[in-house]
Amino acid sequence: MEKYKDSITKICTNAFYLTNIDTAFIDHSSKVIIDFGYTQLPELIRPYWLKMTELLALHSYNTDKDAIIHSTSYMTNFISVKVYCNSQYLGSIIIGPYLTEEPNFLMIENIILENKLSISLRNIINQYYLTLPLISSRKAKNIAEFIAYSAHNIDFIKNYTIGIGNKKYDFPSGLHAERSTIKQNTEQSLEIIEKNYTQENALLHAVETGDLEKLEELSEDRTLIINNFSDRFPNDPLRSGKNLAFVLNTLLRKAAEKGELPLIDIHGISEKYAVQIERTTSIHHLSDLIVKMRFEYCNAVRKMSLKDFNYLTKKVITYIRKNLDGDLRLETISNAINVNPTMLSREFKKDMKHNLNEYINSQRINEAIYIIENSKISITDLAYMVGFNDLNYFTKVFKKYTGVTPTEYRKKS
């Protein structure tokens, strides 16, 4: 294995940079030897995902195929190619995870339902899936062929070094700019710098307060989206733009934190855009991504900020949001956040103007309405997904809040 490690590393490196998909080599003992990748599995969903080697059963299948395309119940896909030396199995090269269809509401709901996951993980799963590469089945087959050809020629790769040269072409121009003109065109005036900082502060304040109208107004100025990407890396404006986008993601995250968006939501948004920024392949795409990122932070603060509630109520709401399909009895919540049940109930009602059970039911019914309007999941499964173990009770509560049964609501929508 050791004498072929450099060759396998070359194959994995080329695969990673050509496909932009996570690439790894796992040896015959299931040890990860080489690992290139952008994708990070969020901490909260790691317990639900099997280890890759267990999931793919890399070493157990016997086939005459040169490459295998694996599909999972999580709608993720992997490519594996076994590497041999003189008929001795060294391990497998893995490309993935990747998707073959755009992630959408129905996909995420089906993943949650089929794998019996908690609906409180929906946003995190959705954010994670938005970071995964999306390729066609045809491209997946092309990648599999490329890796298989490389693996079959591992001895050639080991013994032959590819020579790569550089050749530069100069095309003379009759136009010569004066040094003073170049300097004038590249230096920003103090007035422009002050304007940039003023706009930046206004942007962050709009996100902190969830002011979408102000953000819309600021977005009319395109300089707030892309401002001299090429200044820091003249030969690589995209790299410069990505660096600025990473900084903006951090600033927006802190603004959302000031706006008291729950940390779990901030983390999900931040992680998603960190990966998407790095994967961007054009300045135009990066520009669109920056706009989308600003509005997503701002809209999240507007809808989910806990700023107007007292500390105890914030803890209760955060717990409910994370465990909407779980046991949300008063005693369970009070034990979880370590507070007296009577005090919790009294303070929550004082702050929210209605009691704890009413709030939980309203959140569950809102969730149920959202699912009904966006999927064809059965009413029985729906009740279970939003935390009701009794279908009749779910129907009764649903009708109390909407005036109709879940079935009637689906027919109307």
SULJO-V584891 format. One record per run of one state. SS is the DSSP state (@ for helix, = for strand, . for the rest). FROM is the first residue (numbers start at 1). LEN is the number of residues. If there is no record, write none. Layout:
ss: [SS,SS]
from: [FROM,FROM]
len: [LEN,LEN]
//
This chain:
ss: [.,@,.,=,.,=,.,@,.,@,.,=,.,=,.,=,.,@,.,@,.,=,.,@,.,@,.,@,.,@,.,@,.,@,.,@,.,@,.,@,.,@,.,@,.,@,.,@,.,@,.,@,.,@,.]
from: [1,2,20,23,28,32,37,43,49,52,57,68,72,77,86,88,100,105,115,119,131,133,135,137,153,154,160,179,187,190,210,212,220,222,225,237,259,263,280,283,305,311,323,330,338,341,353,356,375,379,386,391,403,406,413]
len: [1,18,3,5,4,5,6,6,3,5,11,4,5,9,2,12,5,10,4,12,2,2,2,16,1,6,19,8,3,20,2,8,2,3,12,22,4,17,3,22,6,12,7,8,3,12,3,19,4,7,5,12,3,7,1]
//
